[in-house]
Amino acid sequence: MDFLEEKEDVSQGFQIAPLIDIVFLMLIFFVTTSALESFEKDVSIDLPKSNIQSLAQGLKHTVYIEVGQDGSLKLHGNPVDSKALSRKLTQLAHSNPEMKVVVRADKDVVWQNVVNAIEIITNAGVTRIFYSIIDREE
């Protein structure tokens, strides 16, 4: 009597090779994400404060206008009246259409004074206007 040899059925066993692949992939994933997490913790960023002057420092052809509490106007730190300011800004706007104007207002200024300054600036033909608040600690 001939007996048939019993052969091992490969399809019914526990396959360990795919399991090893999955474990290695998970290991790579966790090592990578933990390295990125520690990198993000090490990066310390000091965000700039809300100061338009620091933004405008790198810009060419920037004009600074200060509006005081009493409505007084200063062009680059020099006192000027509204008519002279309008005349000067009109000349500058015609010679340089890309000119930027930074309006610096005292924190306690009456809003109407700032609106008056903006009106002078826009009537002079300037379209790029930035705003900043002056906080003077005494």
DSSP file with accessible surface (Angstrom, degrees, kcal/mol):
  #  RESIDUE AA STRUCTURE BP1 BP2  ACC     N-H-->O    O-->H-N    N-H-->O    O-->H-N    TCO  KAPPA ALPHA  PHI   PSI    X-CA   Y-CA   Z-CA
    1    1 A M              0   0  194      0, 0.0     2,-0.5     0, 0.0     0, 0.0   0.000 360.0 360.0 360.0 127.0    0.0    0.0    0.0
    2    2 A D        -     0   0  165      0, 0.0     2,-0.4     0, 0.0     0, 0.0  -0.806 360.0-156.6 -96.9 126.9    1.4    3.4   -1.1
    3    3 A F        -     0   0  169     -2,-0.5     2,-0.3     3,-0.0     3,-0.0  -0.842  18.5-120.2-100.1 142.2    0.7    6.3    1.2
    4    4 A L        -     0   0  169     -2,-0.4     2,-0.2     1,-0.1    -1,-0.0  -0.571  29.2-115.9 -79.5 139.1    0.7    9.8   -0.1
    5    5 A E        -     0   0  172     -2,-0.3     2,-0.6     1,-0.1    -1,-0.1  -0.532  25.4-123.2 -73.5 139.2    3.2   12.1    1.5
    6    6 A E        -     0   0  197     -2,-0.2     2,-0.4    -3,-0.0    -1,-0.1  -0.762  27.4-156.8 -84.6 124.7    1.6   14.9    3.3
    7    7 A K        -     0   0  187     -2,-0.6     2,-0.3     1,-0.0    -3,-0.0  -0.791  22.2-109.5-100.8 144.8    2.9   18.2    2.0
    8    8 A E        -     0   0  186     -2,-0.4     2,-0.8     1,-0.1     3,-0.1  -0.546  27.2-131.6 -71.9 133.6    2.9   21.3    4.1
    9    9 A D    >   -     0   0   89     -2,-0.3     3,-0.9     1,-0.2     4,-0.2  -0.780  16.2-164.5 -89.2 112.8    0.4   23.8    2.8
   10   10 A V  G >  S+     0   0  114     -2,-0.8     3,-1.1     1,-0.2    -1,-0.2   0.829  82.8  62.1 -68.8 -29.8    2.2   27.1    2.6
   11   11 A S  G 3  S+     0   0   96      1,-0.2    -1,-0.2    -3,-0.1     4,-0.1   0.695  98.7  56.0 -73.3 -16.3   -1.0   29.1    2.3
   12   12 A Q  G <  S+     0   0  161     -3,-0.9    -1,-0.2     2,-0.1    -2,-0.2   0.433  89.0  93.7 -99.5   5.0   -2.3   28.1    5.7
   13   13 A G  S <  S-     0   0   46     -3,-1.1     2,-0.7    -4,-0.2    -3,-0.0  -0.330  86.9 -92.1 -90.9 172.7    0.7   29.2    7.8
   14   14 A F        -     0   0  168     -2,-0.1     2,-0.6     2,-0.0    -1,-0.1  -0.780  39.4-142.3 -86.2 117.2    1.3   32.4    9.7
   15   15 A Q        +     0   0  107     -2,-0.7     4,-0.4     1,-0.2    -4,-0.0  -0.709  23.5 176.2 -86.4 119.6    3.2   34.7    7.4
   16   16 A I     >  +     0   0  100     -2,-0.6     4,-2.3     2,-0.1     5,-0.2   0.723  65.4  74.0 -96.9 -21.5    5.8   36.7    9.3
   17   17 A A  H  > S+     0   0   57      1,-0.2     4,-2.1     2,-0.2     5,-0.2   0.935  98.8  45.2 -63.1 -47.1    7.5   38.6    6.4
   18   18 A P  H  > S+     0   0   68      0, 0.0     4,-2.3     0, 0.0    -1,-0.2   0.893 111.7  54.6 -64.1 -33.1    4.6   41.1    5.8
   19   19 A L  H  > S+     0   0   80     -4,-0.4     4,-2.4     2,-0.2    -2,-0.2   0.915 107.2  49.5 -65.1 -40.8    4.4   41.6    9.6
   20   20 A I  H  X S+     0   0   78     -4,-2.3     4,-2.5     1,-0.2     5,-0.2   0.912 109.5  52.5 -64.6 -40.4    8.0   42.5    9.8
   21   21 A D  H  X S+     0   0  102     -4,-2.1     4,-2.3     1,-0.2    -2,-0.2   0.930 110.2  47.6 -60.7 -44.7    7.6   45.0    6.9
   22   22 A I  H  X S+     0   0   93     -4,-2.3     4,-2.5     1,-0.2     5,-0.2   0.918 110.8  51.3 -64.8 -41.0    4.7   46.7    8.7
   23   23 A V  H  X S+     0   0   82     -4,-2.4     4,-2.4     1,-0.2    -1,-0.2   0.926 110.7  48.5 -63.6 -42.2    6.6   46.9   11.9
   24   24 A F  H  X S+     0   0  118     -4,-2.5     4,-2.5     2,-0.2    -1,-0.2   0.906 110.8  50.9 -66.1 -39.1    9.6   48.5   10.2
   25   25 A L  H  X S+     0   0  118     -4,-2.3     4,-2.4     2,-0.2    -2,-0.2   0.918 111.3  47.7 -63.1 -41.9    7.3   51.0    8.4
   26   26 A M  H  X S+     0   0  102     -4,-2.5     4,-2.7     2,-0.2     5,-0.2   0.909 110.4  52.5 -65.6 -38.6    5.7   51.9   11.7
   27   27 A L  H  X S+     0   0  100     -4,-2.4     4,-2.4    -5,-0.2     5,-0.2   0.939 110.4  47.4 -61.9 -45.0    9.2   52.3   13.3
   28   28 A I  H  X S+     0   0  102     -4,-2.5     4,-2.4     1,-0.2     5,-0.2   0.926 112.2  51.1 -62.6 -42.7   10.3   54.6   10.5
   29   29 A F  H  X S+     0   0  122     -4,-2.4     4,-2.6     1,-0.2     5,-0.2   0.949 112.9  43.8 -61.1 -48.6    7.1   56.7   10.9
   30   30 A F  H  X S+     0   0  118     -4,-2.7     4,-2.2     1,-0.2     5,-0.2   0.886 113.7  50.3 -68.9 -36.8    7.4   57.1   14.6
   31   31 A V  H  X S+     0   0   83     -4,-2.4     4,-1.9    -5,-0.2    -1,-0.2   0.932 113.2  46.8 -65.8 -42.5   11.1   57.9   14.5
   32   32 A T  H  X S+     0   0   74     -4,-2.4     4,-2.2    -5,-0.2    -2,-0.2   0.941 114.0  45.9 -65.6 -46.7   10.5   60.6   11.8
   33   33 A T  H  X S+     0   0   52     -4,-2.6     4,-2.3    -5,-0.2    -1,-0.2   0.879 111.8  51.3 -68.2 -34.6    7.6   62.2   13.5
   34   34 A S  H  X S+     0   0   65     -4,-2.2     4,-2.0    -5,-0.2    -1,-0.2   0.882 109.4  51.3 -69.8 -32.6    9.3   62.3   16.9
   35   35 A A  H  X S+     0   0   53     -4,-1.9     4,-1.8    -5,-0.2    -2,-0.2   0.917 111.6  47.0 -67.8 -40.6   12.4   63.9   15.3
   36   36 A L  H  X S+     0   0   98     -4,-2.2     4,-2.5     2,-0.2    -2,-0.2   0.888 109.7  54.1 -66.7 -38.0   10.1   66.6   13.7
   37   37 A E  H  X S+     0   0  105     -4,-2.3     4,-1.7     1,-0.2    -2,-0.2   0.931 109.7  46.3 -63.9 -42.2    8.3   67.2   16.9
   38   38 A S  H  X S+     0   0   60     -4,-2.0     4,-1.5     1,-0.2    -1,-0.2   0.875 111.0  53.8 -68.9 -32.6   11.6   67.8   18.8
   39   39 A F  H  X S+     0   0  129     -4,-1.8     4,-1.2     1,-0.2    -2,-0.2   0.926 107.7  50.2 -65.0 -42.7   12.7   70.1   15.9
   40   40 A E  H  < S+     0   0  140     -4,-2.5    -1,-0.2     1,-0.2    -2,-0.2   0.848 109.4  51.2 -65.8 -32.5    9.5   72.2   16.2
   41   41 A K  H  < S+     0   0  155     -4,-1.7    -1,-0.2     1,-0.2    -2,-0.2   0.835 107.8  53.2 -71.8 -31.2   10.0   72.5   20.0
   42   42 A D  H  < S+     0   0  127     -4,-1.5     2,-0.6    -5,-0.2    -2,-0.2   0.744  89.2  89.1 -76.3 -23.8   13.6   73.7   19.5
   43   43 A V     <  -     0   0   66     -4,-1.2     2,-0.5    -5,-0.1    -4,-0.0  -0.649  59.5-171.6 -79.2 117.3   12.6   76.5   17.0
   44   44 A S        -     0   0  105     -2,-0.6     2,-0.5     2,-0.0    -3,-0.1  -0.955   1.5-172.2-113.3 123.9   11.8   79.6   19.0
   45   45 A I        -     0   0  123     -2,-0.5     2,-0.8     2,-0.0    -2,-0.0  -0.962  14.7-156.6-118.6 125.3   10.3   82.5   17.0
   46   46 A D        -     0   0  156     -2,-0.5     3,-0.1     3,-0.0    -2,-0.0  -0.890  22.2-145.2 -97.6 106.2    9.8   85.9   18.4
   47   47 A L        -     0   0  132     -2,-0.8     2,-0.0     1,-0.1    -2,-0.0  -0.440  22.7-105.5 -71.1 143.5    7.1   87.4   16.2
   48   48 A P        -     0   0  108      0, 0.0    -1,-0.1     0, 0.0     2,-0.1  -0.339  32.8-115.0 -68.5 152.2    7.3   91.1   15.5
   49   49 A K        -     0   0  177      1,-0.1     2,-2.0    -3,-0.1    -3,-0.0  -0.294  44.9 -81.7 -76.4 169.6    5.0   93.5   17.3
   50   50 A S  S    S+     0   0  132     -2,-0.1     2,-0.4     4,-0.0    83,-0.3  -0.520  78.0 139.3 -76.0  83.3    2.5   95.5   15.4
   51   51 A N    >>  -     0   0   74     -2,-2.0     4,-1.0     1,-0.1     3,-0.7  -0.914  36.8-167.8-133.6 106.1    4.8   98.2   14.3
   52   52 A I  H 3> S+     0   0   28     -2,-0.4     4,-2.5     1,-0.2     5,-0.2   0.782  84.1  68.6 -66.7 -24.6    4.4   99.5   10.7
   53   53 A Q  H 3> S+     0   0   57      1,-0.2     4,-1.0     2,-0.2    -1,-0.2   0.920  98.1  50.2 -63.8 -40.2    7.7  101.3   10.8
   54   54 A S  H <4 S+     0   0   59     -3,-0.7     4,-0.5     1,-0.2     3,-0.2   0.874 111.9  49.3 -66.0 -33.1    9.7   98.1   10.9
   55   55 A L  H >< S+     0   0  105     -4,-1.0     3,-0.5     1,-0.2    -2,-0.2   0.911 114.0  44.8 -68.4 -40.4    7.7   96.9    7.9
   56   56 A A  H >< S+     0   0    1     -4,-2.5     3,-1.1     1,-0.2    -1,-0.2   0.549  89.0  87.8 -85.0  -6.0    8.3  100.0    6.0
   57   57 A Q  T 3< S+     0   0  134     -4,-1.0    -1,-0.2     1,-0.3    -2,-0.1   0.888  90.9  46.9 -61.5 -38.3   12.0  100.3    6.8
   58   58 A G  T <  S+     0   0   73     -3,-0.5     2,-0.3    -4,-0.5    -1,-0.3   0.570  93.4  99.1 -79.6  -7.8   13.0   98.2    3.8
   59   59 A L  S <  S-     0   0   60     -3,-1.1     3,-0.3    -4,-0.2     2,-0.2  -0.607  70.8-130.9 -83.7 139.0   10.7  100.0    1.5
   60   60 A K  S    S+     0   0  163     -2,-0.3    40,-0.2     1,-0.2    -2,-0.1  -0.546  83.2  21.4 -83.3 153.3   12.2  102.7   -0.8
   61   61 A H  S    S+     0   0  121      1,-0.2    39,-2.2    -2,-0.2     2,-0.5   0.956  79.8 165.0  58.5  56.2   10.7  106.1   -1.1
   62   62 A T  E     -a  100   0A  21     -3,-0.3     2,-0.4    37,-0.2    39,-0.2  -0.904  21.9-159.3-107.4 132.9    8.8  106.1    2.2
   63   63 A V  E     -a  101   0A   8     37,-3.0    39,-3.2    -2,-0.5     2,-0.5  -0.925   7.1-149.5-111.7 133.0    7.4  109.3    3.7
   64   64 A Y  E     -a  102   0A  44     -2,-0.4    12,-2.8    37,-0.2     2,-0.5  -0.900  13.2-176.1-106.8 127.7    6.6  109.6    7.4
   65   65 A I  E     -aB 103  75A   0     37,-2.9    39,-3.5    -2,-0.5     2,-0.4  -0.989   9.0-157.9-123.0 126.8    3.8  111.8    8.6
   66   66 A E  E     -aB 104  74A  33      8,-2.4     8,-1.8    -2,-0.5     2,-0.5  -0.880   2.2-157.9-106.6 136.8    3.1  112.2   12.3
   67   67 A V  E     -aB 105  73A   2     37,-2.7    39,-1.8    -2,-0.4     6,-0.2  -0.962  16.2-151.1-113.2 118.3   -0.3  113.4   13.6
   68   68 A G    >   -     0   0   14      4,-2.7     3,-1.6    -2,-0.5    42,-0.2  -0.277  30.4-100.0 -82.6 173.5   -0.1  114.9   17.1
   69   69 A Q  T 3  S+     0   0  104      1,-0.3    41,-0.6    40,-0.1    44,-0.1   0.853 124.5  49.4 -60.8 -34.8   -2.8  114.9   19.8
   70   70 A D  T 3  S-     0   0  132     39,-0.1    -1,-0.3    43,-0.0    39,-0.0   0.378 125.2 -99.8 -88.6   5.3   -3.7  118.5   18.9
   71   71 A G  S <  S+     0   0   24     -3,-1.6    -2,-0.1     1,-0.3     2,-0.1   0.484  72.1 150.7  91.5   2.9   -3.9  117.7   15.2
   72   72 A S        -     0   0   51     -5,-0.1    -4,-2.7     1,-0.0     2,-0.4  -0.362  35.3-141.3 -69.2 148.8   -0.5  119.1   14.4
   73   73 A L  E     -BC  67  80A  19      7,-0.6     7,-2.3    -6,-0.2     2,-0.4  -0.893  14.9-170.0-115.0 143.4    1.3  117.5   11.4
   74   74 A K  E     -BC  66  79A  74     -8,-1.8    -8,-2.4    -2,-0.4     2,-0.6  -0.999  10.9-154.7-132.0 135.5    5.0  116.6   11.0
   75   75 A L  E >  S-BC  65  78A  22      3,-2.9     3,-1.8    -2,-0.4   -10,-0.2  -0.945  86.6 -20.9-110.0 112.4    6.7  115.5    7.8
   76   76 A H  T 3  S-     0   0  103    -12,-2.8    -1,-0.2    -2,-0.6   -11,-0.1   0.877 130.7 -50.4  53.6  38.1    9.8  113.5    8.6
   77   77 A G  T 3  S+     0   0   37    -13,-0.3    -1,-0.3     1,-0.2   -12,-0.1   0.383 115.6 114.7  87.4  -6.0    9.8  115.1   12.0
   78   78 A N  E <  S-C   75   0A 111     -3,-1.8    -3,-2.9     1,-0.0    -1,-0.2  -0.863  72.1-113.6-100.5 129.1    9.5  118.7   10.8
   79   79 A P  E     +C   74   0A 109      0, 0.0     2,-0.3     0, 0.0    -5,-0.2  -0.279  44.2 169.8 -60.8 139.3    6.3  120.6   11.7
   80   80 A V  E     -C   73   0A  35     -7,-2.3    -7,-0.6     4,-0.0     2,-0.1  -0.990  29.5-123.6-149.7 147.8    4.2  121.5    8.6
   81   81 A D     >  -     0   0   95     -2,-0.3     4,-2.4    -9,-0.1     5,-0.2  -0.446  36.5-102.1 -88.9 171.4    0.8  122.9    8.0
   82   82 A S  H  > S+     0   0   60      1,-0.2     4,-2.4     2,-0.2     5,-0.2   0.879 118.7  50.4 -65.6 -36.9   -1.8  121.1    5.9
   83   83 A K  H  > S+     0   0  154      2,-0.2     4,-2.4     1,-0.2    -1,-0.2   0.929 112.7  45.9 -68.2 -42.8   -1.4  123.2    2.7
   84   84 A A  H  > S+     0   0   22      2,-0.2     4,-2.6     1,-0.2     5,-0.2   0.894 112.9  51.2 -66.3 -37.9    2.4  122.8    2.7
   85   85 A L  H  X S+     0   0    0     -4,-2.4     4,-2.8     2,-0.2     5,-0.2   0.930 110.2  48.9 -63.7 -43.8    2.0  119.1    3.3
   86   86 A S  H  X S+     0   0   40     -4,-2.4     4,-2.2     1,-0.2    -2,-0.2   0.925 112.6  48.1 -61.7 -44.5   -0.5  118.8    0.4
   87   87 A R  H  X S+     0   0  149     -4,-2.4     4,-2.0     2,-0.2    -2,-0.2   0.937 113.9  46.1 -62.2 -46.3    1.9  120.7   -1.9
   88   88 A K  H  X S+     0   0   91     -4,-2.6     4,-2.5     1,-0.2    -2,-0.2   0.922 113.3  48.7 -65.6 -42.9    4.9  118.6   -0.9
   89   89 A L  H  X S+     0   0    0     -4,-2.8     4,-2.8     2,-0.2    -1,-0.2   0.874 108.7  53.9 -66.6 -36.5    3.1  115.3   -1.2
   90   90 A T  H  X S+     0   0   43     -4,-2.2     4,-2.0    -5,-0.2    -1,-0.2   0.931 110.5  46.8 -62.6 -43.0    1.7  116.2   -4.6
   91   91 A Q  H  X S+     0   0  112     -4,-2.0     4,-1.9     1,-0.2    -2,-0.2   0.934 114.9  46.2 -63.2 -46.0    5.2  116.9   -5.8
   92   92 A L  H  X S+     0   0   46     -4,-2.5     4,-2.1     1,-0.2    -2,-0.2   0.887 111.1  52.1 -65.8 -38.4    6.5  113.7   -4.4
   93   93 A A  H  < S+     0   0   13     -4,-2.8    -1,-0.2     1,-0.2    -2,-0.2   0.872 110.0  48.9 -67.8 -35.1    3.6  111.6   -5.8
   94   94 A H  H  < S+     0   0  151     -4,-2.0    -1,-0.2    -5,-0.2    -2,-0.2   0.887 115.4  43.4 -71.8 -35.9    4.2  113.0   -9.3
   95   95 A S  H  < S+     0   0   92     -4,-1.9    -2,-0.2     1,-0.3    -1,-0.2   0.785 130.3  23.9 -79.0 -26.9    7.9  112.3   -9.2
   96   96 A N    ><  -     0   0   30     -4,-2.1     3,-1.6    -5,-0.2    -1,-0.3  -0.752  59.8-179.3-141.7  94.0    7.4  108.8   -7.6
   97   97 A P  T 3  S+     0   0   98      0, 0.0    30,-0.3     0, 0.0    -1,-0.1   0.724  85.0  60.4 -66.2 -19.1    4.1  107.1   -8.2
   98   98 A E  T 3  S+     0   0  100     28,-0.1    -5,-0.1    29,-0.1   -38,-0.1   0.283  77.9 135.8 -90.2  11.3    5.3  104.1   -6.1
   99   99 A M    <   -     0   0    8     -3,-1.6    29,-0.6    -6,-0.2     2,-0.4  -0.281  43.4-148.2 -63.5 143.8    5.8  106.3   -3.0
  100  100 A K  E     -ad  62 128A  26    -39,-2.2   -37,-3.0   -40,-0.2     2,-0.5  -0.921   4.9-156.1-114.8 141.4    4.6  105.0    0.3
  101  101 A V  E     -ad  63 129A   0     27,-2.5    29,-3.2    -2,-0.4     2,-0.6  -0.970   0.7-158.7-119.9 128.5    3.3  107.1    3.2
  102  102 A V  E     -ad  64 130A   0    -39,-3.2   -37,-2.9    -2,-0.5     2,-0.7  -0.936   7.6-155.6-106.5 118.4    3.3  106.0    6.8
  103  103 A V  E     -ad  65 131A   2     27,-3.1    29,-2.4    -2,-0.6     2,-0.6  -0.860   9.4-167.5 -95.1 114.6    0.9  107.9    9.0
  104  104 A R  E     -ad  66 132A  47    -39,-3.5   -37,-2.7    -2,-0.7     2,-0.4  -0.922   8.3-174.1-106.3 118.6    2.0  107.7   12.6
  105  105 A A  E     -ad  67 133A  11     27,-2.6    29,-3.2    -2,-0.6   -37,-0.2  -0.894  28.8-111.4-116.0 142.5   -0.6  108.9   15.0
  106  106 A D  E >   - d   0 134A  15    -39,-1.8     3,-1.7    -2,-0.4    29,-0.2  -0.382  31.8-119.4 -63.1 147.4   -0.3  109.4   18.8
  107  107 A K  T 3  S+     0   0  112     27,-1.7    -1,-0.1     1,-0.3    28,-0.1   0.768 113.0  46.1 -66.5 -21.2   -2.3  106.8   20.7
  108  108 A D  T 3  S+     0   0  103      2,-0.1    -1,-0.3     3,-0.0    -2,-0.1   0.218  85.0 129.7-103.8  16.1   -4.5  109.5   22.3
  109  109 A V    <   -     0   0   24     -3,-1.7     2,-0.3   -42,-0.1   -40,-0.1  -0.358  67.7-106.9 -73.2 148.2   -5.1  111.4   19.1
  110  110 A V    >>  -     0   0   87    -41,-0.6     3,-1.2   -42,-0.2     4,-1.0  -0.615  27.1-131.2 -71.5 131.3   -8.6  112.4   18.1
  111  111 A W  H 3> S+     0   0  174     -2,-0.3     4,-2.3     1,-0.3     3,-0.3   0.825 103.0  65.1 -58.8 -31.9   -9.6  110.2   15.1
  112  112 A Q  H 3> S+     0   0  106      1,-0.2     4,-2.5     2,-0.2    -1,-0.3   0.880  97.4  55.8 -61.0 -34.3  -10.9  113.2   13.1
  113  113 A N  H <> S+     0   0   37     -3,-1.2     4,-1.8     2,-0.2    -1,-0.2   0.888 108.1  47.7 -65.9 -37.3   -7.3  114.5   13.0
  114  114 A V  H  X S+     0   0    4     -4,-1.0     4,-2.5    -3,-0.3    -2,-0.2   0.917 110.5  51.8 -68.5 -41.5   -6.1  111.3   11.5
  115  115 A V  H  X S+     0   0   51     -4,-2.3     4,-2.4     1,-0.2    -2,-0.2   0.910 108.1  52.2 -61.8 -40.8   -8.9  111.3    8.9
  116  116 A N  H  X S+     0   0   62     -4,-2.5     4,-2.1     2,-0.2    -1,-0.2   0.916 110.1  48.4 -61.6 -41.5   -8.0  114.9    7.9
  117  117 A A  H  X S+     0   0    1     -4,-1.8     4,-2.3     2,-0.2    -2,-0.2   0.918 110.9  50.3 -65.6 -41.1   -4.4  113.8    7.4
  118  118 A I  H  X S+     0   0   30     -4,-2.5     4,-2.8     1,-0.2     5,-0.2   0.895 108.4  53.5 -64.4 -37.7   -5.5  110.8    5.3
  119  119 A E  H  X S+     0   0  104     -4,-2.4     4,-2.3     2,-0.2    -1,-0.2   0.919 108.6  48.8 -63.7 -42.1   -7.7  113.1    3.2
  120  120 A I  H  X S+     0   0   28     -4,-2.1     4,-1.2     2,-0.2    -2,-0.2   0.926 112.8  49.0 -61.5 -43.0   -4.7  115.4    2.5
  121  121 A I  H  <>S+     0   0    0     -4,-2.3     5,-1.7     1,-0.2     3,-0.4   0.932 113.1  44.7 -65.5 -46.7   -2.6  112.3    1.5
  122  122 A T  H ><5S+     0   0   68     -4,-2.8     3,-1.3     1,-0.2    -1,-0.2   0.875 109.9  55.3 -69.3 -34.8   -5.2  110.8   -0.8
  123  123 A N  H 3<5S+     0   0  117     -4,-2.3    -1,-0.2     1,-0.3    -2,-0.2   0.773 101.2  60.3 -66.9 -23.3   -6.0  114.2   -2.4
  124  124 A A  T 3<5S-     0   0    6     -4,-1.2    -1,-0.3    -3,-0.4    -2,-0.2   0.558 124.4-104.2 -79.9  -7.5   -2.3  114.5   -3.2
  125  125 A G  T < 5S+     0   0   51     -3,-1.3     2,-0.4    -4,-0.3    -3,-0.2   0.585  72.2 142.7  98.4  11.9   -2.5  111.3   -5.3
  126  126 A V      < +     0   0    8     -5,-1.7    -1,-0.3     1,-0.1    -2,-0.1  -0.719  19.6 172.7 -88.0 131.5   -0.9  108.8   -2.9
  127  127 A T        +     0   0  120     -2,-0.4     2,-0.9   -28,-0.3    -1,-0.1   0.587  59.8  76.3-112.2 -16.3   -2.5  105.4   -2.9
  128  128 A R  E     +d  100   0A 101    -29,-0.6   -27,-2.5     2,-0.0     2,-0.4  -0.816  60.6 165.1-102.4  99.7   -0.1  103.4   -0.7
  129  129 A I  E     -d  101   0A  32     -2,-0.9     2,-0.3   -29,-0.2   -27,-0.2  -0.950  14.8-171.7-120.9 130.2   -0.8  104.4    2.9
  130  130 A F  E     -d  102   0A  53    -29,-3.2   -27,-3.1    -2,-0.4     2,-0.4  -0.849  12.4-142.9-114.7 157.5    0.3  102.6    6.0
  131  131 A Y  E     +d  103   0A 125     -2,-0.3     2,-0.3   -29,-0.2   -79,-0.2  -0.934  18.8 172.9-125.8 145.0   -0.7  103.3    9.6
  132  132 A S  E     -d  104   0A  13    -29,-2.4   -27,-2.6    -2,-0.4     2,-0.5  -0.990  22.8-136.8-146.8 150.8    1.2  103.2   12.8
  133  133 A I  E     -d  105   0A 125     -2,-0.3     2,-0.6   -83,-0.3   -27,-0.2  -0.931  15.3-141.8-111.9 132.3    0.4  104.1   16.4
  134  134 A I  E     -d  106   0A  12    -29,-3.2   -27,-1.7    -2,-0.5     2,-0.7  -0.817  12.5-167.8 -94.0 123.0    3.0  106.0   18.5
  135  135 A D        -     0   0   91     -2,-0.6     2,-0.7   -29,-0.2   -29,-0.1  -0.875   7.5-169.3-112.1  96.8    3.1  104.9   22.1
  136  136 A R        -     0   0  117     -2,-0.7     2,-0.5     2,-0.0    -2,-0.0  -0.787   4.5-160.3 -92.9 115.3    5.2  107.4   24.0
  137  137 A E              0   0  174     -2,-0.7    -2,-0.0     0, 0.0     0, 0.0  -0.819 360.0 360.0 -94.6 129.3    6.0  106.3   27.5
  138  138 A E              0   0  227     -2,-0.5    -2,-0.0     0, 0.0     0, 0.0  -0.771 360.0 360.0-112.9 360.0    7.0  109.1   29.7
